[in-house]
Amino acid sequence: MKKMLLLCSAIFSFGIASAQSFDMELTLVSPSTDIVGGVPFDFTVQITNNGPTTIPTGDTIFFAPLFDGAPLRDQNNDPVIYGNILQADLAMGNSVNFTRNINVNGGNSGSVNVCGMIVAHFGAVAGGETDSTNWQDCSTLNYTSTVSAEGFNMVSTEDKSYFANGIFFLNVEGVLEADRVNYEVINIAGQVVSNGVVNVNNYSAREEVQMPALPAGVYIVRINDGRGFNSTRKIMINK
């Protein structure tokens, strides 16, 4: 287990040198049932503070999913790692759950060992983790692959769109199986004032959308791929 912790710390380029002096323990809460490739599921870990003192608000805990002992990788072949900032003090003996909705494909069908693991803990005070042997917890589940690919990969969909200088830069990365995304611009009265379609290329949709001449105000941009991905952006048009 210590070997795995050192390996993942190196892979993710994070260390524990900046961690505070606490004993944190990770428990894998979900998934707890069978997994089907291409079907999203909740990946939930529980972080327990075993002491010796309270972990303060604002500290960040980094954790990662592992499949059969290897880090889950995204579509850029980078290891998947999540960082969650504590929104409240975590007193000794208390726990907090962190959940991410993930979608896995590739790999081989059959029994798979799914783990959650703390990668690093960054706080305001330099110190060290007092016991990292309880940073990992695993569950053996049945996995059904629906995509022929070597290794397990995560299919992620992230909306990185933004508005600047009268142009809406639509940028949706990782649209699973969709061939296009739809967008519509809605005013505060709920009226659609502009809409269109952007083609998907290599799991991503990118286009500079010229906004029509609209009155100053707040507008909502809705983006969807017709297969479960939905995103909402608020933009401000100034005159």
C-alpha positions in Angstrom: 0.0 0.0 0.0 2.8 2.4 0.8 4.3 1.6 -2.6 1.0 2.6 -4.3 0.8 5.8 -2.3 4.3 6.8 -3.4 3.6 5.8 -7.0 0.5 8.0 -7.2 2.1 10.9 -5.5 4.8 10.9 -8.2 2.3 10.4 -11.0 0.1 13.3 -9.9 3.1 15.6 -9.2 1.8 16.2 -5.7 3.6 15.5 -2.5 2.6 15.5 1.2 5.3 17.9 2.2 2.7 20.7 2.5 0.2 18.6 4.4 -0.8 19.4 7.9 -0.2 17.1 10.8 -3.4 15.1 10.8 -4.4 11.5 10.5 -7.0 11.3 7.7 -8.7 8.1 6.7 -10.5 7.5 3.4 -13.5 5.1 3.0 -15.0 4.3 -0.4 -18.7 4.8 -0.2 -19.7 4.4 -3.8 -19.8 2.7 -6.3 -21.1 -0.2 -4.4 -22.9 -2.0 -7.3 -22.0 -3.2 -10.8 -20.6 -0.7 -13.3 -21.5 -0.5 -17.0 -19.1 1.3 -19.4 -20.6 4.5 -20.7 -23.1 4.8 -17.9 -22.4 7.6 -15.3 -22.2 6.7 -11.6 -21.4 8.5 -8.4 -17.9 8.1 -7.1 -18.1 9.0 -3.4 -15.3 9.0 -0.8 -15.7 9.7 3.0 -12.8 11.5 4.6 -12.5 11.0 8.4 -10.4 13.1 10.7 -8.7 10.8 13.2 -7.0 13.7 14.9 -5.1 14.9 16.7 -6.9 18.3 16.1 -9.4 19.9 13.9 -8.7 20.3 10.2 -9.6 23.9 9.4 -12.0 25.3 6.8 -10.2 26.0 3.5 -7.8 23.1 3.6 -7.9 21.1 0.3 -8.0 17.4 0.1 -7.0 15.8 -3.2 -8.3 12.3 -4.0 -8.3 10.0 -7.0 -10.2 7.0 -8.4 -8.1 3.8 -9.2 -9.2 0.9 -11.4 -7.4 -2.3 -10.9 -4.6 -0.5 -9.1 -4.0 2.1 -11.8 -5.1 5.8 -11.9 -8.1 6.4 -14.0 -7.2 8.6 -17.0 -9.1 11.2 -18.9 -9.3 11.6 -22.6 -6.0 13.5 -22.7 -4.4 10.4 -21.0 -3.8 12.5 -17.8 -4.5 10.9 -14.4 -7.8 12.0 -12.9 -7.5 13.8 -9.6 -10.0 15.8 -7.7 -9.5 18.6 -5.2 -12.1 19.5 -2.6 -11.9 22.5 -0.3 -13.4 22.0 3.2 -16.3 24.3 3.6 -16.4 23.9 7.4 -14.0 22.8 10.1 -13.6 19.0 10.3 -13.3 18.2 14.0 -11.5 15.1 15.3 -13.8 12.0 14.9 -16.0 13.7 12.2 -16.3 12.8 8.5 -17.2 14.5 5.3 -18.2 13.0 2.0 -17.0 14.2 -1.5 -18.9 13.0 -4.6 -18.1 13.2 -8.2 -20.2 11.9 -11.1 -17.9 9.9 -13.4 -18.3 7.9 -16.6 -15.8 5.1 -17.4 -15.3 3.2 -20.6 -12.6 0.9 -22.0 -10.9 -2.0 -20.2 -12.1 -5.6 -20.1 -15.4 -6.9 -18.7 -15.3 -8.8 -15.5 -14.3 -8.3 -11.9 -12.6 -5.0 -11.2 -11.0 -3.6 -8.1 -12.2 0.0 -7.7 -10.4 2.2 -5.1 -10.5 5.7 -3.8 -7.2 7.2 -2.5 -6.1 10.4 -1.0 -3.3 11.9 -3.0 -2.4 14.9 -1.0 -3.6 17.4 1.7 -2.6 21.0 1.4 -3.1 23.3 4.4 -2.0 26.6 5.7 0.5 25.1 8.2 3.5 23.0 7.1 3.6 19.6 8.7 3.1 16.0 7.7 0.5 13.2 7.6 0.9 11.1 10.7 -0.5 7.9 9.1 -0.9 7.5 5.3 -1.6 3.7 5.4 -5.3 4.4 5.7 -5.5 6.7 2.7 -6.9 4.0 0.4 -10.0 1.9 0.4 -11.3 -0.5 -2.3 -14.3 -2.6 -3.4 -14.4 -5.4 -6.0 -17.3 -4.9 -8.5 -18.4 -6.4 -11.7 -17.7 -4.2 -14.8 -19.2 -4.5 -18.2 -17.2 -2.9 -21.0 -19.0 -1.4 -23.9 -16.1 0.1 -25.7 -13.1 -1.7 -27.1 -10.1 0.1 -25.7 -7.0 -0.8 -23.7 -7.2 0.3 -20.1 -9.9 2.2 -18.2 -10.6 5.8 -19.3 -12.9 8.4 -17.9 -15.2 10.2 -20.3 -15.6 13.7 -18.9 -17.8 16.6 -20.2 -16.7 20.0 -19.1 -18.1 23.4 -20.2 -15.3 25.9 -20.5 -17.3 28.5 -22.5 -17.0 32.2 -21.8 -18.2 35.6 -23.1 -15.9 38.5 -24.1 -16.0 41.5 -26.4 -19.4 40.6 -27.9 -18.4 37.0 -28.7 -19.5 33.8 -26.9 -16.6 31.4 -27.0 -18.4 28.0 -26.9 -16.0 25.4 -25.7 -17.4 22.0 -24.4 -14.8 19.3 -24.0 -15.6 15.5 -23.8 -19.1 15.2 -25.2 -19.8 11.5 -25.1 -21.0 10.0 -28.4 -22.8 13.2 -29.5 -22.2 14.6 -32.9 -23.3 18.2 -32.0 -24.2 20.5 -29.2 -27.1 22.9 -29.3 -27.1 26.4 -27.7 -29.7 29.0 -27.1 -29.5 32.5 -25.7 -32.4 33.5 -23.4 -33.3 37.0 -22.1 -34.6 37.7 -18.6 -38.2 37.4 -20.0 -37.5 33.8 -20.9 -37.4 34.4 -24.6 -34.9 32.7 -26.9 -33.2 35.5 -28.8 -30.5 33.4 -30.5 -29.7 29.7 -31.0 -27.6 27.4 -33.1 -25.7 24.2 -33.5 -22.0 23.4 -33.1 -20.5 20.2 -34.5 -18.5 17.9 -32.2 -15.0 17.0 -33.3 -12.9 14.5 -31.3 -15.3 14.7 -28.3 -15.2 18.5 -28.2 -17.3 21.4 -29.5 -15.6 24.7 -30.1 -16.8 27.8 -32.0 -16.8 31.6 -31.7 -20.4 32.5 -31.7 -21.1 36.1 -32.7 -23.8 37.5 -30.5 -26.6 39.5 -32.2 -27.2 43.1 -31.4 -29.0 42.8 -28.1 -30.0 45.3 -25.5 -27.8 45.6 -22.4 -28.6 43.2 -19.7 -28.2 39.7 -18.3 -28.7 36.7 -20.5 -28.6 32.9 -20.0 -26.8 30.6 -22.5 -28.0 27.0 -22.4 -25.9 24.3 -24.0 -26.9 20.6 -24.4 -26.0 17.7 -26.5 -29.3 15.9 -26.5 -27.9 12.9 -24.6 -27.8 14.1 -21.1 -25.2 16.9 -21.0 -26.7 20.3 -20.0 -24.9 23.4 -19.0 -26.1 27.0 -18.2 -24.0 30.1 -18.4 -24.9 33.6 -17.4 -23.5 36.5 -19.5 -23.7 40.3 -19.2 -24.0 42.5 -22.2 -23.0 46.1 -21.7 -23.6 49.0 -24.1 
